[in-house]
Amino acid sequence: MLSGQTGQTEIRGILESFDRSLPSEIAEIIGRANPANMYDTIVSSQFDADRLDYLQRDRYMSGIGTGQFDFNWLLDCLEVGDVTVGIPGEDDLATVPTLYLSYKALQSAEGYLLARYHLYSQVYLHKTTRAAERMLAALLFRVGTVVRQDELGRSGLASRSKLAQFFEKTPPTLETYLDLDDSTLWAAITEMSDADDPQISIIAQRLRDRKLYKCCDVSALATRSDSLLRFRKKLTEEFREVLNTEVLTDEVPLSAYGIHDYEEPGALQQVLIGRADGSKDDIAKVSSIIASITKPQKIFRVYADDNNKLNRIQALLRECSDGRM
């Protein structure tokens, strides 16, 4: 958790120039687990402005062929209407205005949700992307441990390094966090490539040189609890000394759409489709396509720094898949 969250930033200053209370009001909206009104849904929901924006930009910047949807038609079909939802912390229901899509936007709405699913499966959660992310997480965890043990010299970082200053603050401050942009981190990775601590230097060198860990996908075991439990146990026993350094695990859910009932506080998370009779319903109840992909998939991968470890992990996977102990 960062301290000093109420510190002055450039964005805060711009917001306060319109209204002194605007920054705190926006922070309250962002901090809510579920949208409470129509304006919340625009900021944070399954059909919010941010997703409509980044899905288009990321598809373009990544160059993938999938992930396209009819943005303009969705906006043309956007309507405002009332929906009955649960009140957080209470048993009562309330009628609140919300955004919904007319029925003629059904196919475009399906395309939007499928675009998000494809971008997550092919870009955000791609095995190569996640390998780099898990390696960076392991590197930063080790650096933080070394710095907080007053062994900054072993990290390869200079005392003036923004990354070192971030870890030296307990807890980190908003100011030190905002200093960690891409250029700062890449410069720090170059510095840490010469660290005295071998765990730091090796991972930093591999990130710098794009020599990412190799992947073994064990997602097939995710639906078989007994096999998955055996695999976890064997993996821990076999690689206890290098787990989280030379061998990394990665578990993440992949879901196209989360279903919320009307009586739940999260009902405004729904993508609502208007019907001919004037009623509105969750797209998962209107579209058989969306209904078929609402169940989250469990992605479970293990990454290793060399082929010998990878081969052993694959052997463990085969053993557990076959049911052998």
C-alpha positions in Angstrom: 0.0 0.0 0.0 1.3 3.4 -0.9 1.4 6.2 1.6 0.8 9.8 0.7 -2.1 9.0 -1.7 -3.5 12.5 -1.2 -0.3 14.2 -2.4 -0.4 16.8 -5.1 0.0 15.6 -8.7 -0.4 17.2 -12.1 -3.7 15.4 -12.7 -5.0 16.4 -9.2 -4.1 20.0 -9.9 -6.1 20.0 -13.2 -9.1 18.5 -11.6 -9.0 20.9 -8.7 -9.0 23.8 -11.2 -12.6 22.8 -12.1 -13.8 21.9 -8.6 -11.8 21.4 -5.4 -13.9 18.3 -4.5 -13.6 16.7 -7.9 -10.4 14.6 -7.1 -11.9 13.0 -4.0 -15.2 12.3 -5.8 -13.3 10.6 -8.7 -11.1 8.6 -6.2 -14.3 7.4 -4.5 -15.7 6.2 -7.8 -12.5 4.4 -8.7 -12.2 2.8 -5.3 -15.7 1.3 -5.3 -15.8 -2.5 -5.9 -18.9 -2.1 -8.0 -20.6 0.8 -9.8 -23.3 2.5 -7.8 -24.9 4.7 -10.5 -24.8 5.4 -14.2 -21.8 7.7 -14.0 -19.8 5.0 -12.2 -20.5 2.5 -15.0 -18.9 5.0 -17.5 -15.7 5.0 -15.4 -15.5 1.4 -14.2 -17.7 -1.5 -15.5 -17.7 -4.3 -18.1 -18.7 -1.6 -20.6 -16.8 1.5 -19.6 -15.0 4.2 -21.5 -11.6 2.9 -20.6 -12.2 -0.6 -22.1 -13.8 0.8 -25.2 -10.7 2.9 -25.6 -7.8 0.6 -24.8 -9.2 -2.4 -26.7 -9.0 -0.4 -29.9 -5.6 1.1 -29.2 -4.0 -2.2 -28.0 -5.4 -4.1 -31.0 -3.8 -1.5 -33.3 -0.5 -1.3 -31.5 -0.1 -5.1 -31.1 -1.0 -5.6 -34.8 -3.2 -8.6 -34.2 -6.0 -9.4 -36.7 -8.6 -10.3 -34.2 -10.2 -8.0 -31.6 -12.1 -5.6 -33.9 -15.6 -4.4 -33.0 -18.0 -1.7 -34.2 -17.3 1.1 -31.8 -19.4 3.8 -33.5 -22.4 1.6 -33.8 -22.3 0.7 -30.1 -22.4 4.4 -29.3 -25.3 5.0 -31.7 -27.2 2.2 -30.0 -26.5 3.5 -26.4 -29.6 4.3 -24.4 -30.4 5.4 -20.8 -33.0 3.5 -18.8 -33.9 2.3 -15.3 -32.8 -1.0 -13.7 -33.5 -2.5 -10.3 -30.4 -3.4 -8.4 -29.4 -4.4 -4.8 -28.1 -1.7 -2.4 -24.7 -2.5 -1.0 -24.9 -3.6 2.7 -28.7 -3.6 2.7 -31.5 -6.1 1.7 -33.5 -3.5 -0.2 -33.6 -2.9 -3.9 -33.4 0.4 -5.7 -34.3 1.6 -9.2 -31.4 3.5 -10.7 -30.7 4.9 -14.2 -28.1 3.0 -16.2 -26.7 2.7 -19.7 -27.9 -0.1 -22.0 -27.8 -1.1 -25.6 -30.7 -1.4 -27.9 -31.4 -4.9 -29.3 -30.0 -3.9 -32.8 -26.6 -3.6 -31.1 -26.5 -7.2 -30.0 -24.0 -8.5 -32.6 -21.7 -5.5 -32.0 -21.9 -6.1 -28.2 -20.9 -9.7 -28.8 -18.0 -8.5 -30.9 -16.9 -6.1 -28.2 -16.8 -8.9 -25.5 -15.2 -11.3 -27.9 -12.6 -8.7 -28.8 -11.7 -8.3 -25.1 -11.5 -12.1 -24.7 -9.2 -12.5 -27.7 -6.9 -9.6 -26.6 -6.5 -11.2 -23.2 -5.8 -14.6 -24.5 -3.5 -13.6 -27.4 -1.8 -10.5 -26.0 -2.2 -9.6 -22.3 -2.0 -13.3 -21.1 0.3 -14.6 -23.9 2.9 -16.9 -22.5 5.8 -14.6 -23.6 4.2 -11.5 -22.2 3.6 -13.3 -18.9 7.1 -14.7 -18.8 8.6 -11.2 -18.9 6.1 -10.0 -16.2 6.8 -12.9 -13.9 10.5 -12.4 -14.3 10.2 -8.7 -13.6 8.1 -9.4 -10.5 10.7 -11.9 -9.2 13.4 -9.4 -9.8 11.6 -6.5 -8.0 10.8 -8.8 -5.1 14.4 -9.7 -4.7 15.6 -6.1 -5.1 13.1 -5.0 -2.5 14.3 -7.7 0.0 18.0 -6.7 -0.5 17.4 -3.0 -0.2 15.3 -3.3 2.9 18.1 -5.5 4.5 20.4 -2.4 4.1 22.4 -4.2 1.4 21.8 -1.7 -1.4 25.3 -2.2 -2.7 24.5 -5.8 -3.6 21.6 -4.7 -5.8 23.7 -2.9 -8.4 21.6 0.2 -7.9 23.1 3.6 -6.9 21.6 5.4 -3.9 20.2 8.0 -6.2 18.3 5.4 -8.2 14.5 6.1 -8.3 13.9 2.3 -7.8 16.2 2.2 -4.7 14.4 5.2 -3.3 11.0 3.5 -3.9 12.0 0.4 -1.9 13.8 2.4 0.9 10.5 4.0 1.9 8.3 1.8 4.1 5.6 1.9 2.9 6.5 3.4 -0.5 5.1 6.9 -1.1 3.0 8.2 -4.0 5.9 10.4 -5.1 8.4 7.6 -5.4 5.9 5.4 -7.1 5.2 8.0 -9.8 8.9 8.2 -10.5 8.9 4.6 -11.8 8.2 5.1 -15.5 9.5 2.8 -18.3 12.8 4.6 -18.8 13.5 4.5 -15.1 12.9 0.8 -14.9 14.9 0.0 -18.0 17.8 2.1 -16.7 17.6 0.2 -13.4 17.6 -3.2 -15.1 20.8 -2.2 -16.9 22.4 -1.2 -13.6 21.2 -4.4 -11.8 22.8 -6.6 -14.6 26.1 -6.0 -12.7 24.7 -6.6 -9.2 26.7 -8.6 -6.7 23.6 -10.6 -5.8 23.4 -13.4 -8.4 19.6 -13.7 -8.3 19.3 -10.0 -9.2 22.1 -9.9 -11.9 21.0 -13.1 -13.7 17.3 -12.1 -14.1 18.2 -8.5 -14.9 20.6 -9.7 -17.7 18.0 -12.0 -19.1 15.4 -9.2 -19.2 17.9 -6.8 -20.7 18.9 -9.4 -23.4 15.3 -10.7 -24.0 16.3 -14.2 -22.9 13.0 -15.1 -21.3 12.3 -18.2 -19.3 10.7 -21.2 -21.1 7.1 -22.1 -20.5 5.4 -25.3 -19.6 1.6 -24.9 -19.7 -0.1 -27.1 -17.1 -3.6 -25.5 -17.5 -5.0 -28.9 -18.3 -4.7 -29.9 -14.7 -6.6 -26.9 -13.4 -9.9 -28.7 -13.6 -8.6 -31.8 -12.0 -8.0 -30.9 -8.3 -6.3 -34.2 -7.3 -3.8 -34.1 -10.2 -3.1 -30.4 -9.7 -2.5 -30.9 -6.0 0.0 -33.7 -6.8 1.7 -31.5 -9.3 2.1 -28.6 -6.9 3.5 -30.9 -4.3 6.0 -32.5 -6.6 7.0 -29.1 -8.1 7.7 -27.7 -4.6 9.7 -30.8 -3.6 11.7 -30.9 -6.7 12.5 -27.1 -7.0 12.2 -25.9 -3.4 15.6 -24.1 -3.5 15.0 -22.3 -6.8 11.2 -21.7 -6.8 10.4 -18.1 -7.4 13.9 -17.4 -8.8 14.8 -20.0 -11.5 11.4 -21.6 -11.6 8.3 -19.3 -11.6 4.6 -20.2 -11.5 1.8 -18.2 -13.0 -1.9 -18.6 -12.3 -4.4 -16.3 -13.7 -8.1 -16.6 -14.7 -9.3 -15.8 -18.2 -12.9 -14.6 -18.5 -14.8 -12.8 -21.2 -17.7 -11.7 -19.1 -18.8 -11.9 -15.4 -22.4 -12.5 -14.6 -24.2 -10.5 -11.9 -27.8 -11.0 -10.8 -30.1 -8.0 -10.6 -30.4 -8.4 -6.8 -26.6 -8.1 -6.3 -24.8 -4.8 -5.7 -22.7 -5.6 -8.8 -25.7 -5.6 -11.1 -24.6 -2.4 -12.8 -21.6 -4.3 -14.1 -23.9 -6.0 -16.7 -23.9 -5.3 -20.4 -27.6 -4.8 -20.8 -29.5 -5.4 -24.0 -32.9 -3.8 -24.6 -35.7 -6.1 -25.8 -38.6 -5.2 -28.1 -41.1 -5.1 -25.2 -39.0 -2.4 -23.4 -37.4 -4.8 -20.9 -33.7 -5.0 -20.5 -31.6 -8.2 -19.8 -28.1 -9.3 -19.3 -26.3 -10.1 -22.6 -25.4 -13.5 -21.3 -29.2 -14.3 -21.2 -29.8 -12.9 -24.6 -26.7 -14.2 -26.5 -25.9 -17.9 -26.7 -22.4 -16.9 -27.8 -21.7 -14.9 -24.7 -23.4 -17.5 -22.4 -21.0 -20.2 -23.7 -17.9 -18.2 -22.6 -18.9 -16.8 -19.3 -17.2 -19.6 -17.2 -13.7 -18.4 -16.3 -10.8 -20.5 -17.6 -7.8 -21.1 -15.3 -4.4 -20.5 -16.9 -1.6 -22.2 -15.0 1.9 -22.1 -16.4 5.4 -22.8 -15.0 8.5 -21.0 -16.3 12.0 -22.3 -16.1 15.4 -20.7 -16.8 16.9 -23.7 -18.7 15.8 -26.7 -20.7 16.9 -29.2 -18.1 14.5 -27.8 -15.5 11.8 -27.4 -18.2 12.1 -31.1 -19.2 11.8 -32.2 -15.6 8.7 -30.0 -15.1 7.2 -31.6 -18.3 8.0 -35.0 -16.9 6.2 -34.1 -13.6 3.2 -32.9 -15.6 3.0 -36.2 -17.5 3.3 -38.2 -14.2 0.5 -36.3 -12.6 -1.7 -36.3 -15.8 -1.3 -40.1 -15.9 -2.2 -40.4 -12.2 1.2 -41.9 -11.3 2.7 -41.0 -7.9 
